[in-house]
Amino acid sequence: MIVITGATLPDGTSSDLAIEGGRFVDVAGKGAGSRVIDATGLVVLPGLVDLHTHLREPGFEQSETVLTGSRAAAAGGFTAVHAMANTSPVADTAGVVEQVQSLGDQHGYVTVRPVGAVTVGLGGERLSEIGAMAGSRARVRVFSDDGKCVSDALLMRRALEYVKTFGGVIAQHSQEPRLTEDAQMNEGAVSAELGLAGWPAVAEESIIARDVLLAQHVGARLHVCHVSTAGSVDVVRWAKARGIHVTAEVTPHHLLLTDELARSYDSRYKVNPPLRRDEDVQALRVALADGTIDIVATDHAPHPAESKQCAWDEASFGMVGLESALSIVQLAMVDTGLIGWADVASILSRKPAEIGRLAGYDAAFVPGSPANLTLYDATVSHVFGLEDLRGKGTNSPYLGRELPGRVIATIHNGYPTVLEGELVDAAEVALAAQAARSSREMSQA
Ligand SMILES: [Zn+2]
């Protein structure tokens, strides 16, 4: 049993919490024989849920594995991640999604929920085995060709029709391919000055506009990945006002960084969608605060050093983000007074779980609900360094920057994965995960 004393809940009140058998239990009378964590001065958040993570396994284990990505996630305060399908083989069959999920279960740092590909091999030509993945042990509910856009309108329509039958969602990477051929960075004053091929905002906005209309026509759920422009915010706001079932995410980096950083030619700032103008950053912050954008998702995209330590044109797109996400949300949204910790709990836990149809995150800290939480010290700050990166990727745009906050502890299904700011040993976590699984199975039997 674990007892947590003196933590500040997201709503600002203080409470002790008790955990037993993987669940929150009534704290009254608990204490003797327990592991006690003194959380005085810390914020307790529900376990964070990422709807957009690239774990790279199978196939790209030099970039990340389910284990290393899970460790990066736990270090960042996450207890569940949705693993994107652009692996090799692509996660477009029941076999691959079950494999990814069971690797996550074995390692135990976080709950790994596979995302299924919309089209076979991400080829954009034929629908994948969506029904088989949904009906598999992995019970896939989120489908995405992320990295690529489902640009064929008829395929997008059919995919929306298919997932509607079981309450799934299509998560679209909105990028009109013809408008972004060879694009290297945001199209605007900076790209013109640097002579780099521009990536126009309309390439994103036109796909979102088409897709919300398709979602309305079909009556299905659409999720828009990594919204990056003020115009995209306008389209999503319009769609929500019309009652269309659309949700949207923004990444931490799009809430903070701008295309001005490309002037350094430092490829850590090369990302898809690209960093945009300051006006876009400001519009994204407002949209997240007013609920137009529903959630923050990391788009954690690890790459081996050789794919990033090269000329801008040749470098891969992507940044790692799991370890720094909460700090960036604090910096961009909380410390600026735009939102409070209760909103953070919503945009980084409850709502992403709801969109992903992940159970157990709707009643955080209530006795009987699964014990997933993060203890966070929002009062400290430090220079973010390589030692803060716990996955394989070092392509973080924040190295050398002063960032607020630190994850002190993460508890997943009732057992700790991070304690005193350090990851718990992998063997210990795997054993705890196994014990939690068998006790769940026994209680179900
Ligand atoms: Zn994407």
Boltz pocket constraint, residues with backbone or C-beta under 6 A from the ligand:
constraints:
  - pocket:
      binder: B
      contacts: [[A, 146], [A, 147], [A, 148], [A, 173], [A, 225], [A, 226], [A, 272], [A, 273]]
      max_distance: 6.0
